[in-house]
């Protein structure tokens, strides 16, 4: 299975032109701006405070300045033309797994690259937090190639190249790094198999979803969902392999998968977003545009 290289990720720039990251909204919302902000921040940047004028939105009153000066003052905002788009990419050792076509980690790298190019094409600023088993890299949002290229290099550097011992809670570590960096009106796209998704991360996800749009890209492989065929196998971690029988472990295997699927779906529902599932057998350049169109995200 071939791992992604820089030439391939640069080539995805063309395929990304058919990808739109904009939420689908009403005509009224489109008149207000290209990126919707309902319930998740206004997609606006603070500009100044001035005395209140009849007809100003009461929600924009600056009560601190009003109390200090004894006269109503209101905040003025300007439209944020370049929305911050954050990628949270999970490349921990468990992502080095596949039964066909490409590793889950390779699929995450390719999908993240395509989403980064799509953000650049859309005039957004792209930032990222990329984690693997030992390292984490964080990039502040920047526009165009200046934002995309450092992220591509980090994806390639941090992708696993061989089986390694598990590194649990790496996605949660990345989430903790990302949370204080996200501004209202941002878009966050998380790419992971969400194997470690648990209640410990829920407050962080909820904090982000309160003022930013979150999208979950679930990286899966058919073998995880269906279980092993009948037969004898060896599995485990490097240096510690155990024999087991496919038929004997299938019931427990499938129960574990069902629990994970329920956790991931529940997380998406709490974040008010639809889940996009990417399978290792799929060509991301072909399937991602249609999956995003079909999802019809509502901000």
Steps between C-alpha positions, in 0.01 A plus 500: 500500500660823382531785745418854383786724385520872433445467125171319561379754757583785264305326223191493724485878460317452170248252637428733793353763266178295495478500881298766682537548875223756523192413699180492300262763627203713416500784250489747788811345651680523168424872485658540841823329397644188345561323832205455729542578868171414667551349846876478452631856490419776256783455251593861583802673648475780760593840361404777747254633760287808437198668667173313452273626221127422473461191286825332611473135594454483876704177506808703400484737799833509685379501860844551652565819302139609562543462877834681496383797290139520617365492147403213271778387270488232233764278342569522128616196306635443153453186297772242535586438136753227568346246733744299715480132405668255737599141426537262795673193356553178695801296381558294814633142459154341491438680172772288336246233412318381189364189335496648149623786277650743756577541868253699708783745570568539126132567437497763776806671346345505153164624624659768718708623207194523278306690767792738549510578129121544496526753782768692311292500181206636701699797628527366856805486724619149581651391833558155644582286800659171391578226752666160485622266772787720617468845353253783443530792259281809500468757222318832534254573218655659192364569154571326171815290448664654807239321711476176305863403433624483862197284586573262211860460614388428857250240380773321309756524781266372770322221311588160648722280283500179702300335782571655839367450854171679572504866604157555660326836534709674235192646334389641835845655543466669162151614587627656821764691304249618242221614735655829623613597149163493324321831444122539456386432144774245431456165329659193663542176306616197699633193317541183707378147554377632839611179671573694821189717496361513854323723747824670609512697174131594498539834687767610252287406200201681648711809568611508137154432359354790699665757272651308207378256237634147553513223241604142570668284236493140619779287350400131489599165353265218402683246715423702812129495427465140379753321716753237399404208277521150641856382549809529717679834538771674698452852626615751759777756513862478380684245709180369661285291265230256608324226302120515477213351307290727276170326572563491876567872534245628247213560744713708735666673205167607350369613839803726540443645154134567574592686817746718310247573226244609759752728674600667175142548383401636840787749489390623158143546622614700803710721273200545267696378202465210263772239497710448186637149480803423284600140431852379420375340177390840362683751282459817704535725195194334348273455802564806719327760279180296477504414871526866593218597263280222636562594863327842470658637817292745697685752713 
